[in-house]
């Protein structure tokens, strides 16, 4: 137990110093000293509760993804059947209950219809997974039901592109170093350090920015529209601002459900001013394909009105005076400069594929974080001081070994955290303090055992050896059970509480190494050199 | 140099003489804790209850105008706010429920917090808003559930580990001691209506870890002594093991307390609840290792034969197989 060949000593010292050295850059930056730029600079990152900033948890509306898929499916089916030869006619289309069903006008076309639909129902992946199940009821009714895997894949894809969109939007705000992570199946965590007023950010993230241009149905009976009854083929859309010019005092408007175009094919969007009345507007530029579609829509419908719909609300409904062929357009809609700028950013970064709502938000002001660090460090200093005093008073020389081990222990925890890139949170600070108190337990166990063995009359060397040997069982059992508790806390915990678990878990490993292995090496050295005849412990 | 001794050498305190009364008292305390938790309920913070929490410091006032704040915020019509001091007297947290309509609606939630902050500012220009948290009902419900899972899973997993490493009686004993510690800590939170947040779950898991650490040290010694003194009556043997480990128990509790108590007084306000819970847990956990975990071994029928030192691993497996097949 007390034999330490040179290679072992070198290895232990090397490991200790290397890991402890990794803590130095973080310590330098806390104390405000410059760290030589030539050296590697791993830093412990501070959680938002210490650094200040905003944490926002967004949840996607999965139902909406499913609904969107149904709508897309309906359009694809209609499109293919229209182009099929001979044309396949269908009716009684319904997307109720999360399934798409329709009736073939000519039951003899069942096989042809199936042929047409089949390519639409398999996934894009190589797995050959089916995205939709096809069933034919009563010989002529097709029912398309989304499969669970297909839907999960669609949600997953929507989340991936939502993250991209969010990143673009936050970048456009000019915010530094946001963290955007997917959490679980349908959630996204956005963390922006240093941001203490997240209002603008939340408004931007809450905006789906789905832009649509749909023709206004001027033939709809105004009384029906007022009561929310849509004529066949129409839908009723509310005005964003019920007092907008053009609404005529009616809060809703009837538009044709199909035949409009989407505003997702844009190359640019920016805030501008209307040349006639100098009000803020958003000017958009379509890409080539989008421009062609927009030109077609406007050429075919001169002198009619089309509604500009953003996230299901009508912004304005200008009439088409002449075909718009240049591929750019202006969106009016009772904007302020700020809201027009925001909409421009949202449109530029693309529409979110799914609505996101904020389900959790935490914002910490920068003062509180700095204050917490200062107070935490003071408390840690006083606490370690008292632990050191107590250890030295009770165990003398051995207490000094335990103290040096404790210093290396704290440095190593910080070093491991810096290298692994884990985050130090406010509860993490408490984890440090708890580790200071608990780490010396290994030493206490060993030293008390040495004392006992000596009392039983064992010789000095045997007492030390037995002390380490007999105490290690309890030390390992205790640390393993603590490890179990820590891992469960990490697995189930969230955010800052995880920071506590991280410090505890790393602390368990470093405590055993410094408290048991390193002190044993030092004690062995001392025994060999001083050859003591009595253990003052 | 004479060294300090927190515990004199060769103590022989008859801890277990009073095991029955102590057990009765502990059982009553556990029952009372659960009664409090059921009747009074825990004062869930924003993590578990959902809603909105604004932490504010009144920089130029000695104490926060709690009564005035309560009146002003109540008038806004979001229900009665829960206003609590945290740390210094001029620092408070103001908690309001989120109306149904604002669930998952960032605009509405934002408007509410803006209104509350504006109201506070109007009466107290010196106020500094430290943090704003909004947690929807859905997320807080999930937090409650995962917290429960974490506590349950930790207690169970640890007991299984002890069972594997020692004997089943020790696993049951450790589980019971943990149940005692968790119950009393929760009871304390219910009694004093301290804010119960995610951090407190972390504290309880730390208590579980610490209390178990203590239990293991005592159990390890009991196992060792059981092998050495097979004929000694169990109560006497348990007393001996507890006395032998007493110096260590006291010293480790002392180092933990001297490390944590400064955090209670000088540390960040928001860590007060977590630290207070752990400090409390150190006392409860130390007590339970001696008075809950050890005596239960007598009633569960541990004896000098529980760890027969001569029995090899193979013999043991055969014996266990025999015992299993003998049982109906």
Interface residues (C-beta under 8 A of the other chain):
Chain A: X49 X57 X59 X199 X202 X203 X206 X357 X358 X359 X360 X361 X362 X363 X364 X365 X367 X368 X371 X372 X375 X376 X378 X379 X380 X382 X383 X384 X386 X387 X390 X391 X393 X394 X395 X396 X426 X427 X429 X430 X433 X434 X436 X437 X438 X440 X441 X444 X445 X448 X451 X452 X455 X470 X473 X474 X477 X478 X480 X481 X482 X484 X485 X486 X488 X489 X491 X492 X493 X494 X495 X496 X497 X500 X501 X504 X536 X537
Chain B: X1 X3 X4 X5 X6 X9 X55 X104 X105 X106 X107 X109 X110 X128 X129 X130 X131 X132 X133 X134 X135 X136 X138 X139 X143 X146 X147 X149 X150 X153 X154 X157 X158 X161 X162 X165 X198 X199 X201 X202 X205 X206 X208 X209 X210 X212 X213 X216 X217 X220 X221 X224 X244 X245 X247 X248 X251 X252 X254 X255 X256 X257 X258 X259 X260 X261 X262 X263 X265 X266 X267 X268 X270 X271 X274 X275 X278
